[in-house]
């Protein structure tokens, strides 16, 4: 058979297949009059595909639902649940209700409560977190622009986070907490998306549970601060841009999907902590976007906080004043570490009386509660002063010895792996 004959037969075969396909579509699209005894569903014509996907479900704005999911960045829309208008009506029943949300239990775990903070702790009157929260919740009633973000900054270990948590507990606030470690990801854009998602979660707590909430980011300068010889990433820039956008428009927040005019959420305040805000992008911390509050507890604040800390141990206010004056210019966490260091000597005596460190594992295995019975020693002024002197000596050793310089002296300078100076 020649080439011409092969081409003619091939063309005829293609036309035959096309006619058969057309005939098959026609038979599927319309019911046959002779099949009157069949079920009503078989007589119904097959609906034509109305959207880009093969499913006819529509979202709340009338767009193709599956197509919109596929168009989103990570296709991880888990906040839909069984919401009417967001999913096919066949899956929205009356048992759970038309607006049943199957994942709100997950969102509740994102928030944090502070029932573990038991005791009569001292809250410094000068701490601005309380007024910032209240001011943002009454922002619509104030005839002025209210900054959405409060930046609490200051020296290390001064109790910025702890004082903020005490205010949360006193006010009944259930915040959504983030850390500097979540400001970076191997996927570009993920930290910015996470911030927007957590912000919307805080707004959902206010709307659905009727509780005060906010977004708190700890040690933000460690995540997006600009330090010498550190590399900036796309995610650093996206995080800064996301926070600036939230500060400018806190009631319309997108999480991957298209902007919706009716998608207006509740304004919730943002609180960030850090040590050095001069490392942050200047437009982010400008007045109008962020209120800045430098927290440096005064001597009176330190005495009140430490006195409440040791009130159960029987220390008087005069004893606390003696400790604070004995170790001036120390961070607040130093006075909290005194109690831990004061237990070291008693712990060693307990180990020796129970056969030494070699018997510790056996004691632990024989315990029914898998705990070790140890009665903490009584805290006295003498033991705390002794522990404080030991901690100060350790601080001096770190700053004076600088063994890292000795170890790395051959690696400093050009081409070195690590340069410590």
C-alpha positions in Angstrom: 0.0 0.0 0.0 1.4 3.4 -1.0 1.8 6.4 1.1 -1.3 8.0 -0.5 -3.5 5.0 0.4 -2.1 5.0 4.0 -2.9 8.7 4.4 -6.4 8.2 3.0 -7.3 5.3 5.3 -5.8 7.2 8.3 -7.9 10.3 7.5 -11.1 8.2 7.1 -10.4 6.6 10.5 -10.0 10.0 12.2 -13.3 11.3 10.8 -15.1 8.1 11.9 -13.8 8.5 15.5 -15.0 12.1 15.5 -18.5 11.1 14.4 -18.7 8.4 17.0 -17.6 10.7 19.8 -20.1 13.3 18.7 -22.9 10.7 18.6 -21.9 9.5 22.1 -22.0 13.0 23.5 -25.5 13.5 22.0 -26.8 10.3 23.5 -25.4 11.3 27.0 -26.7 14.8 26.9 -30.3 14.0 26.2 -32.5 11.1 27.4 -34.1 8.7 24.9 -37.9 8.8 24.5 -38.0 5.0 24.6 -36.5 4.8 28.1 -39.6 6.1 29.9 -39.4 3.3 32.5 -36.0 4.3 33.7 -35.4 6.3 36.9 -35.9 10.1 36.9 -32.2 10.6 37.5 -31.3 8.7 34.3 -33.7 10.8 32.3 -32.1 14.1 33.5 -29.7 15.6 31.1 -26.0 15.8 32.2 -25.2 19.3 33.3 -22.7 21.1 31.3 -19.6 22.2 33.1 -20.2 25.8 34.3 -16.7 26.6 35.6 -13.1 25.8 35.0 -13.3 22.7 37.1 -15.6 19.7 36.8 -17.5 20.5 40.0 -20.5 22.9 40.1 -20.0 24.0 43.7 -19.7 27.8 44.2 -18.1 29.8 46.9 -19.7 32.7 48.7 -19.0 35.1 45.8 -20.3 32.8 43.1 -16.9 31.6 41.8 -15.9 28.1 41.0 -14.9 26.6 44.4 -12.4 23.9 43.4 -10.8 26.2 40.8 -10.3 28.9 43.5 -8.7 26.3 45.9 -6.3 25.2 43.2 -5.4 28.8 42.4 -4.4 29.6 46.0 -0.7 29.5 46.9 -0.5 26.2 48.9 -4.0 24.8 48.4 -4.3 24.3 52.2 -7.6 26.0 52.9 -8.7 24.2 56.1 -10.8 26.9 57.5 -13.9 26.2 55.4 -15.6 23.5 57.4 -19.2 23.1 56.5 -20.0 26.7 55.9 -23.1 27.3 53.7 -22.1 29.0 50.4 -18.5 27.8 50.7 -19.0 24.2 50.0 -21.5 22.1 48.0 -24.9 22.2 49.8 -25.1 18.4 49.8 -22.4 18.4 52.5 -24.1 21.1 54.6 -26.7 19.3 56.7 -28.9 20.2 59.6 -27.2 18.1 62.2 -24.2 20.3 62.8 -25.9 23.4 61.5 -25.6 25.5 58.4 -22.5 27.3 59.7 -20.7 24.4 61.5 -17.0 24.9 61.5 -15.1 21.6 61.8 -11.7 23.2 62.5 -12.4 25.8 65.2 -11.1 23.4 67.8 -7.8 23.6 66.0 -7.8 27.4 66.0 -8.5 27.4 69.8 -5.2 25.6 70.4 -3.4 28.4 68.7 -4.4 30.8 71.4 -2.9 30.8 74.9 -4.3 31.2 78.3 -2.4 31.8 81.5 -4.0 29.7 84.2 -0.5 28.4 85.1 0.4 31.9 86.4 -0.7 31.3 90.0 0.2 33.8 92.7 0.0 37.5 93.6 2.4 39.0 91.0 3.1 42.7 90.6 2.2 44.6 87.5 4.1 47.8 86.9 1.7 50.7 86.6 3.9 52.3 83.9 3.5 49.2 81.6 1.6 50.5 78.5 0.3 47.2 77.2 -3.1 47.6 79.0 -3.8 51.0 77.6 -2.7 49.9 74.1 -5.2 47.0 74.1 -8.1 49.1 75.3 -7.2 51.9 72.9 -7.3 49.6 69.9 -10.7 48.2 70.9 -12.2 51.7 71.1 -10.3 53.0 68.1 -13.5 53.7 66.1 -14.8 55.9 68.9 -11.6 58.0 69.1 -11.3 61.0 66.8 -7.6 60.1 66.0 -5.4 57.6 64.3 -4.5 54.7 66.7 -1.3 52.8 66.1 -2.0 49.1 65.7 1.4 47.8 66.9 3.0 48.3 70.3 6.7 47.7 70.5 7.9 46.8 74.0 11.7 46.9 74.0 14.5 47.1 76.5 17.4 45.1 78.0 17.5 41.3 78.1 15.7 39.6 81.0 13.8 42.7 82.2 10.4 40.9 82.3 8.9 42.3 79.1 7.1 39.1 78.1 6.2 38.2 81.7 4.7 41.5 82.5 2.7 41.4 79.3 1.4 37.9 80.2 0.4 39.1 83.6 -1.7 41.8 82.0 -3.2 39.3 79.6 -4.3 37.2 82.5 -5.7 40.1 84.5 -7.7 41.3 81.5 -8.8 37.9 80.3 -7.1 38.2 77.0 -6.4 35.0 74.9 -3.6 36.1 72.6 -2.1 34.3 69.6 1.6 34.0 70.3 4.4 33.9 67.7 8.1 33.8 68.0 11.1 35.1 66.0 11.7 31.5 64.8 8.6 31.7 62.7 9.8 34.7 60.8 11.8 32.6 58.4 11.0 29.5 56.3 12.4 27.5 53.4 9.4 28.6 51.4 9.2 32.2 50.2 6.2 34.0 51.5 5.2 31.5 54.2 6.0 33.6 57.2 4.0 36.5 55.8 1.1 34.2 55.2 1.4 32.8 58.7 1.3 36.3 60.3 -1.9 37.1 58.3 -3.4 33.8 59.3 -2.6 34.2 63.0 -4.0 37.7 62.9 -7.3 36.5 61.4 -7.3 33.8 64.0 -7.2 36.4 66.8 -10.0 38.3 65.1 -12.0 35.0 65.0 -11.6 34.6 68.8 -13.1 38.0 69.3 -16.0 37.3 66.9 -16.8 33.7 67.8 -15.9 33.5 71.5 -16.5 37.0 72.6 -13.1 37.2 74.3 -10.4 39.8 74.0 -7.5 38.7 71.9 -4.4 40.1 70.2 -1.3 38.9 68.2 2.0 38.9 70.1 5.4 38.4 68.5 8.3 37.8 70.8 11.9 38.9 70.1 11.0 40.3 66.7 14.4 41.9 66.2 16.0 38.5 66.4 13.8 37.4 63.4 13.8 40.5 61.1 16.5 42.8 62.6 19.3 43.9 60.4 22.7 43.2 62.0 26.2 43.5 60.7 27.3 40.7 58.4 23.9 39.1 58.3 22.0 38.3 55.1 18.6 39.6 54.4 16.1 37.3 52.8 12.9 37.7 50.8 10.9 36.5 53.8 12.4 39.3 56.0 11.1 41.8 53.5 7.7 40.1 53.2 7.3 40.0 57.0 8.1 43.7 57.3 5.7 44.5 54.4 3.0 42.4 56.0 3.2 44.1 59.3 3.2 47.5 57.7 0.1 46.6 55.7 -1.7 45.3 58.8 -0.9 48.5 60.6 -2.4 50.5 57.7 -5.4 48.4 57.0 -6.2 46.1 60.0 -9.7 45.1 59.0 -9.2 43.6 55.6 -6.6 40.9 55.6 -6.1 38.4 52.8 -4.7 34.9 53.3 -3.9 33.7 49.7 -7.4 34.2 48.3 -8.7 37.1 46.2 -9.6 40.3 48.0 -13.3 40.5 49.0 -15.0 43.7 49.7 -17.3 42.1 52.3 -14.6 40.2 54.1 -14.1 42.7 57.0 -12.6 41.3 60.2 -12.4 42.7 63.7 -9.4 45.0 64.5 -7.1 43.4 67.1 -3.9 44.9 68.5 -0.4 43.6 67.8 2.2 43.6 70.5 5.9 42.9 69.7 8.9 42.6 72.0 12.5 43.0 71.3 15.9 44.2 72.7 17.0 46.7 70.0 14.4 48.2 67.7 17.1 50.3 65.9 17.8 47.1 63.9 14.2 47.1 62.4 13.1 48.7 59.2 12.5 52.4 60.0 9.1 52.8 58.2 7.8 49.9 60.3 8.5 51.6 63.6 7.4 55.1 62.6 4.9 57.0 64.6 1.4 56.1 63.5 2.2 52.5 62.9 3.9 51.5 66.1 3.9 52.9 69.6 7.3 52.4 71.2 7.7 51.6 74.9 11.1 51.3 76.5 10.8 49.1 79.6 13.5 49.6 82.2 12.1 48.7 85.7 13.0 51.2 88.4 14.3 50.3 91.8 10.8 50.5 93.2 9.5 48.2 90.4 12.3 45.7 91.0 11.6 45.6 94.8 7.8 45.2 94.3 8.3 42.4 91.6 10.9 40.5 93.6 9.0 40.9 96.9 5.9 39.3 95.3 8.2 36.6 93.8 9.6 35.6 97.2 6.5 36.3 99.3 5.7 32.6 99.8 9.3 32.0 101.0 8.8 34.3 104.0 11.2 37.0 103.0 10.4 40.5 104.2 10.4 43.6 102.1 13.6 44.7 103.9 15.3 41.4 102.9 14.3 42.0 99.3 15.6 45.6 99.4 18.9 44.2 100.7 19.2 41.7 97.8 18.4 44.4 95.2 20.9 46.8 96.7 23.6 44.1 97.0 23.3 43.3 93.3 22.5 46.5 91.4 22.3 46.9 87.7 21.1 43.3 87.3 18.3 42.2 85.0 15.0 41.0 86.6 15.7 37.4 85.6 18.8 37.5 87.8 16.7 37.7 90.9 14.6 34.8 89.7 17.7 32.7 89.1 18.8 33.2 92.7 16.2 30.6 93.9 17.4 28.0 91.5 21.1 28.5 92.3 20.3 28.4 96.1 18.9 24.9 95.6 22.1 23.5 94.2 23.9 22.8 97.5 20.8 21.1 99.0 20.4 19.0 95.8 23.9 17.7 96.1 23.4 16.8 99.7 20.3 14.9 98.8 22.2 13.0 96.0 24.9 12.0 98.5 22.4 10.8 101.0 20.7 8.6 98.4 23.8 6.8 97.2 25.2 9.4 94.8 24.4 10.2 91.2 24.8 6.5 90.2 21.6 5.7 92.1 19.5 8.5 90.6 18.2 6.5 87.6 17.2 3.6 89.9 15.3 5.9 92.2 13.5 7.4 89.2 12.5 4.0 87.9 11.2 2.8 91.2 9.0 5.9 91.6 5.4 5.2 90.8 4.8 8.8 89.6 8.0 8.9 87.7 9.1 11.8 89.7 11.8 12.4 92.4 10.7 13.3 95.9 12.8 16.3 96.9 11.8 18.9 99.4 13.1 22.3 98.3 15.1 24.0 100.9 13.9 27.1 102.8 15.0 30.3 101.1 16.8 32.6 103.5 18.5 36.0 103.0 21.9 34.3 103.6 21.4 31.6 101.0 20.1 34.0 98.4 23.1 36.4 98.9 25.5 33.5 98.6 23.8 32.3 95.4 23.8 35.9 94.0 27.6 36.2 94.6 28.1 32.9 92.7 26.0 34.1 89.7 28.0 37.4 89.6 31.3 35.5 89.6 30.1 33.4 86.7 29.1 36.5 84.8 32.6 38.0 85.3 34.2 34.8 84.1 32.3 34.9 80.8 33.2 38.5 80.1 36.8 38.3 81.2 38.1 34.9 80.1 36.7 35.0 76.5 38.0 31.6 75.8 36.3 31.8 72.4 39.0 34.3 71.3 41.7 31.7 72.3 40.0 28.9 70.5 39.3 30.8 67.3 42.3 33.1 67.1 43.5 31.2 64.0 40.2 31.6 62.3 39.7 35.3 62.7 40.5 37.7 59.9 40.0 37.3 56.2 38.9 33.8 55.1 38.2 32.6 58.6 35.2 30.4 59.3 34.2 32.2 62.4 35.2 35.7 63.5 34.7 36.5 67.2 36.0 39.7 68.6 
